[in-house]
Amino acid sequence: MLIIATAFGAVDIRVNEMWNSIRHFVSGQQPSNIYEAVFLQIRLPRVLLCAVTGAILSASGVLMQGLFRNPIVEPGLIGTSAGAAFGASVIFVLAAGIPSALKTLMGPLLVPLFAFAGGLLATWLVYSLAKNAGRISIMSLLLIGIAVNAIGLSGTGFMSYIARDPQARSITFWNLGTFSGANWMQVGIISLVAGIIFIISIRYSKQLNALLLGEDEAGYLGVDTNKLKRRIMFLNTTMVSVATAFVGVISFMGLIVPHVLRLLIGSDNKKLLPASMILGAILLTLADMGARLLLAPAEIPIGIITSLVGAPIFILLLKKFNVLQQKGGGDA
């Protein structure tokens, strides 16, 4: 899959050119032609970043659905994505007022850092408001998360309103997700985060399985539910904030992938986490291929592809597995 995704785009790259590019890089030589340079400097980091981002968002969906005990919860529910979008929009619009020394110091990390800070701030706000007498109510997290999401979207909308046309287009394009600026630094950072989070998340899979029985029942089994909620929220915030900070807001991946796999292989989080990361990487890579090829050499924001393709597939799967069947009550 990675080879196919790397081969096709606005510029097609043959397998022998990929091999020669890697061989020249290992031996310390420069690329011998434009195809090798495109493969090594543009196409390969983009495909790898796409795959790792898909894995992160899907694993985050598993964690959030396990925490809320609801298969239709998605990772941005607690305000992380909306907060990150607002942080990025602030930079797009107000970058001219930022001291040049700060711009020079942060360089290309300026937008990702502000997006990451926005995601963390929004999640901290949700957590603080939902905490009551030392306990964290799942319902409070849900409702306050919806409210904070609305605040973040309003802030982003205001920034779009006061922005000039190029800035407004940047905000819109970023809010729909893009891998066009992928580089090896981003691949390294997100891959490191993905590896660490995956190892930590697997440790909490049994506790999430116990939480499926209910908070009281999980407590009887020795699970500290408040501590588990805090840690899962921290893991989710870290994953979503880092991914969103570099590639923008990509919807639907954290919802559809875990839910589809739950229909296919069951609700054991120990199986769902690695399976979701693999399937998420594959599906987002396919979506990125569509974004690059459908209007080549132009590019469609990948968020449009994930929503346009994912929503009908999600509905069809729900119908196939009878998830939408009526359970009690009469016709409306």
Secondary structure, DSSP 8 states (H G I E B T S, - for coil): -HHHHHH-SSS---HHHHHHHHHHHHTT---SSHHHHHIIIIIHHHHHHHHHHHHHHHHHHHHHHHHHT-TT--GGGGSHHHHHHHHHHHHHHHGGGS-HHHHHHHGGGHHHHHHHHHHHHHHHHHHHHHEETTEE-HHHHHHHHHHHHHHHHHHHHHHHHHS-HHHHHHHHHHHT---TT--HHHHHHHHHHHHHHHHHHHHTHHHHHHHTT-HHHHHHTT--HHHHHHHHHHHHHHHHHHHHHHH----SHHHHHHHHHHHHH-S-HHHHHHHHHHHHHHHHHHHHHHHHHTTTTS---HHHHHHHHHHHHHHHHHHHTTTT---SS---
